[in-house]
């Protein structure tokens, strides 16, 4: 698939995900319910969505190997954070950490920050723990943890792919401006959620 096709595919996936009614996110029951609940849960919170898209955007800016490493690291560490949440291991400042992830990742995109790869991985992994823990603690009581986890990791990957697809326009001058403006918007969303979290 060429870059135009990938971009169109990512935008369509993102639009479909964002159009899903949030009420479906808390279906419970058997494995299917756990899988569906996990699949839909990450898209019921704008703070989660923008941070995950930002990972894809930043990876697209950083190019290879970050373009594929960041979207792999995030779900892996998020799954670890989710297991901590399911196990009831406390992690203070979850909502603040999630809000800060949108702010920091948005700033990275806004200013096209290009740190060494390991630094980018550490930043993404750090925030992934907060997102994963939030998903784990919000696991519906009757849902299957494994199915739920597969669902939310899958959706996270799709959101990253959407960010990468949108980020393909970065190679053009106007595209760079658009991506950086989007990063600024993501940061502003994070600021809103941070204010909400501390008030």
N, C-alpha and C positions, 0 to 999 in steps of 0.2 A: 504494500500500500504506500502510495506516495505521501508527501507531507500534507498536501491539500486534503486528501482522503482521510488521513489520520486526524487532522484538525477537525474536519466535519464530523467524524465519528465521535471524537471526544466531546464536542459541543452537544451533539445529540444525546450522548449518554448523560452528560451533566444536566441537560434540560429535563430529560426523563426522570432522573433521580430527584431533581428539585421539585418536580410536579407530583410526586407520590404523596398522598395524604399522610400527615404525621401520625394520625390516630392508628394507622396500621402497625406502627412500630412496636406496639406493646402486646401483640398477639402472643399468646402462650399456649402450652399444651404439649404435643408430641415433638419429635425431632423436627418435623416440618415447621412447626410453630417456632421452635427455637432458632432454626435456620433463618426463617423469614424475619423474625424479630431482630436477630443479629444483623441481617442484611439491611434492614430499614433503619435501625437505631442511629447509625452515624449521621444520617441525613436529616434527622429531626432537630438538630441543633446547628444553627448557622455558625456558631463559634467553631464547631468541629469541622464543618464543611470548608470554611475559608482557609483554615490552617492546613488541611489536607491538600486542597488545591494549590496552596502556596508552596508546598513541598515539590509538587510537580513543576510549577512555574520556575522555582529556583533551580531545580535540576536541569531544566531546559536552558536556563541562562548559563549554568556552569558547564554544560555539555558533557561529553564522555570523560570519565566513567560515571560522573555524578548523576547524569540523567537517568541511569537505571539503578545506581547504588542507593540513592536516597529513598526512592520509592520501594526498595526492598527492605532497607533497614527500618523504616518507619513501621510497617505492619508487623515485622518480626518483634521489635521491641514493644510495640503496642500490645501484642499478644501476651508478652511477659507481664506487662503492667496489668492487663486484664486478668491474668491468673492471680496476681496479688489481690486485686479487687474481689474476685470470687472467693478467695481464701480468707477475706476479711482483714488483710494486713493494712493497717492505717497508713495513709499518705496525706500529710497536711497540705492545705492550700491547693486543692484540686482545681477549683474554678479559676483561681488566680493563675495557676500554671497554664491552663488551657487558654485563658485570655492573653497571657504573655506570649504564648506560642504564636497566636495570630499577629500580635504586635511585632515580635522579633522577626518572624519569617516574612511578614509583609515588608518590613524595613529592608531585609536582605534583598527582596525582589525590587523594591522601590529604588534602591541605590545600586542595584546590580553588584552587590558585594561578592567578591570572589576569593574566599579564604582557601587555605590548603584543604584538600579533600577530607582529611581526618577531622578537621575542625567542623566542617559542614555536617559530617556524620554524627559527631558528638552532639551538636546543637539539635539536630533532628531526633536523635535517639533520646535525648533528655526530655524533650517535649512529648515524644511518643508514649513515655511512661504515664504521664498525666492523662492523656487521652484514653489509653488502654485501661487504666485504673477506673476511670469514670464509667467506661462501658461495663467493666466487670462488676462494679458495685451496683449498677442499675440492671443487672441480669434479672429478668423475671423469674420468680420463684419456681414456676413449673417448667421453665425452659431447660433444654439440655445444654449444659455449658459448652460442650465440644461443638455442637451444631451452631449454637449462638456465636461462638468465637470464629468459626469458619465464615459465618455470614458477615460479621463486622469487619473481618480482615479483607474479605472479598470486596466489600463496598469501599473500604479505604483504598484498595488498589485501584478501583475504578475512578475514584476521585483524583488520585495521583495521575492516572492516565489522562484524565480530563485536563488537569493542569499542564501536563507535558504537551498535549495536543494544542491547547491554547498558546502555550509558550513557543510553538514552532514559528509563530509570526515574529519572534524576536530577531530573526535574521534580517528583517527589513527595518529601515529607520523608523517609519511610522509604527511598525509593530513593536519595536523596542519601547517607544514612548507609551503605547497602549498597555504593554505588559507592566511597565514601571508604574503607570497610573493605577492599574489593577492592584499592584502591590501596596500602594498607598491606601487604596480603599480597604484592603484586607487589614492593614494596620489600624485604620479608623474603627473598623468593626471590633477589633481586639480591644481598643481603648474603651469603646462603649461597654463591652462585657466586663472589662476590668473595673470600671466605675460601678457597674451593677453588682459585681462580686464583693466589693469592699464597702458598699453602702448598706 
